[in-house]
């Protein structure tokens, strides 16, 4: 008697592959653009550079490194430029760092490890949509001058878009944010030498404000400066899941 084959249970549609898009907006970043793209070369399946009016070799270098380069006319709105870049991305996760921010090679690999864990687990995939991690401010000697926390990695979802013309933020419920402290973003943009070299030029971050502006700069009337960190982790609204260097993730 022939054996009857058991019917496979309907597992639903196959899970799409994890694809990370690297996005950035730039202007006159020829000194930073190579490093800004290099860190993600091994993990991003596409690199999107939106130029807002460079007059140096930024675009040339980005194209030479294989990035997809687009142009956006600067309208004094950081959210508009960043959301334009997000609209070009086809990955299901986005890493949106500035040109003077980067992960180390080791931390880039660890970032993908975290993304794969989230992406492969249905519950985590449904819950976690943004990753918060430390950002190390480097001084002129490359030493840590300070550390704060930022969200630079997030799901590519229609609801996740930047708001605020100058102090642009992505807003979402804190329970959808996972805090990871075993990877760090290195930031060189506020060293004295970098600021001095940029003074007076249209590319100078303090001239344009927003992600390039000074901490504490007042937001134009009608725009919010809300941030996850400001709510405090002791309150229910500010509580985030935590992955620690010293312990296992509670995920």
N, C-alpha and C positions, 0 to 999 in steps of 0.2 A: 504493500500500500504506500503510495507516494505521500511524502510529507507535505503538508500545506505550509506555505510561507506566511509568517506572521506579518500583518500589516504594520508598517511604521506609523507611530503616532504623528499627527500633524504638529510639527514644531514651529509652524509659522514661517514667514519670510526670513531668508538668511540675514544675519547681522552684517551691515555694511562694514567694510574694512576701516580701521582707524586711519584717518588722514589728517595730518596737521598742516595748516596753512600758516606761513609766517607773513605778517603784514607790517608795514611801517609807512609813515609819511615823513618826507625828508625835504630839506632845502640846504644846499651848500654844505654837505656832509662828506666831502671827499676824503677827509682824514679819518672818518669813522665807518664809512659804509662797508668797507671790506670786512672788518671785524664783525660788524653788525650782521652780515649775511653768513659769515664763515661758521659761526657757532651752531647754526641750524642746518647746515648742509647735510648732515648725516641723518636728520630726523624729519625734516619738513619735505613734503612731496611737491610743494610749490612755494615760491618766495615772491611776494608781491610788494613792489616799491612804488609808492605814489609820490611823485615829485611836485612840489608846489611853487617851482620857479627858480631852480638852481642856475647859477651862472658859472659854476666851477665844473669839475669832472665827475660829479656825483652820478649823473645818469650814465655816463660812459663806463664807469667802473661797475655799476650795478648790472648793466647789460652784459659786460664782459664776464661777470660771475654767474651768469645764467638766470638772473632774476627777470620776472615779468615787470616791465616798467610802464607806468601810466602817468598821465599828467592831469593835474587838477588846479584850476585857477584859484589862487588864494583869495578868500572872501572874508578873512578875519574870523573864521569859525573853525576851531579845531575839530569839533564833533562832525561837522559836515565833511571835512577831509577824511577823517578816520572812518566814518560810516561809508563813504565812497569806496575806500579800500576794502572794508568788510564785504561790501556788495560784490566785489570781484572774486572773493575767495570761494573755492569749491570744496574745501575740506570740512570735516565735521567738528574739528577743533581749531582754534586760532590762537597763535602767539603774537601779541601786538606789543612789541618792545620798541622804544625809541632807538635812534641810530647810535646813541651813546650809552646804550644798555645792552648787556649780553649775559648769557649763561656760560659757565665753563663747559668744557667738553664732557666732563664727568656729570655735571648737574643736568646737562641737556639729555643725557642718557637716562638719568634718574627721573626727569620730567616725563619721558616717554613711558617709563615703568609705571608711574602713577596713572597716566592717561590710559594705559592698557588695562590696568586693574579696574578703573572706573568704567571703561568702555565695554569690558567683557562681562560685567555683572549687571543684570537687569535692574536691580534695586538701586545700585549706585549710579547707573547710567540715567535713571529717572530723577534721582535726587540732586546729584552734584553737577552744577553747570559752570562753575567758576573756581579757579584755583588762586588762593592768596599765598604769597611767599615773601620772605625778607628781601629787601633791596639794600645793598651795602653801598654807601656813599664813599667814594674813594678820593683821597686828597692828591696833591701834586706828586707825591712819592709812591702812589699806588697803595697806600695803607688805608685801612678802614677809618673813616672819620665819623661815621654814624650809621645807624641801621633803622629803617622803618619798614612798613609792610605795604604791598601794593598788589593789585590784581592785574595781571598781564596775559593770563591764559584763560580762555573761556570757550564754551560751546558756540558753534556757528548756528545760532537760532535767530529767527526774525525779531524776537522780543529783546534780544541783547544788542542794543545800539547805544552809542554814546549820546549824552545829553549835556548841554551847557556849552555856550559859545567859546568860553575861555577855560574855565576849570571843568574840563570835560570828565564825566564819570559814566560808568555803566551801572545802572541801578537794578537790584534784584533782592529778593528776600534773603536774609543771612543764612537761613537753613539750607540754601542752595550753594553755599560757598564752603569749600574745604580748605583749611589752612595747613600748609605744608612748610615745615621749617628745616628739612634736610636738603633743600636746594636754595640757592640765592642768586639774585640778579646783581651784577656788578654795574655801578653807575658812575661814569666819569664826568658828567655834564656840569657839575657844580664846583669843580676844582677851580682855584684862583686863576691858573694859567689859561684854562679853557675859557673862562668868562672874559678874561682880559683880551684874548685873541679874537673873541666874538664881538667885543664892544663896538657899537656904532654901525654894525652891519645889519641888514634886514633879516639875516638868518639868526641873529642873536636871540636866544630864548626869552630873555627879559623884555625884548622889544615887542615880541608877539604875545607873550603871556601864556596862560593855560599850562599845559604840560611843560612848557618852556618858561613859565613865569616863576616869580618868587613865592615861597611859602608865605601864606598869610595875606597875599594880595587880595583886595576886596573884589568880590564877584559883582558884575554889573547887575543892576536892579532887575528883579524878576527871575534870576537864575539861582539855582540851588548849589550849595557846596557840600551836600551830604556825602558822607563816606562811611564804609562799614567799620573802619577802625575807630572812628569817633564815637560809635555807640557804646563801645566798651564790652569786653567779653563777659563781664559779670552779669549783664542783663540778658533776659531771654532773647531780645531782638538782636543783640550783638554776639550771641553764642555761635561758634563755628566748630565744625568737626576739626580734629587736630591730628596731624601726622608728625611724630617727633623723631629727632635723631636718636634719642635714647630708648624709645619704646616702639611697640607695634602700633600700627594704625587701628583706631577703633572701628574702621569701616567693616 
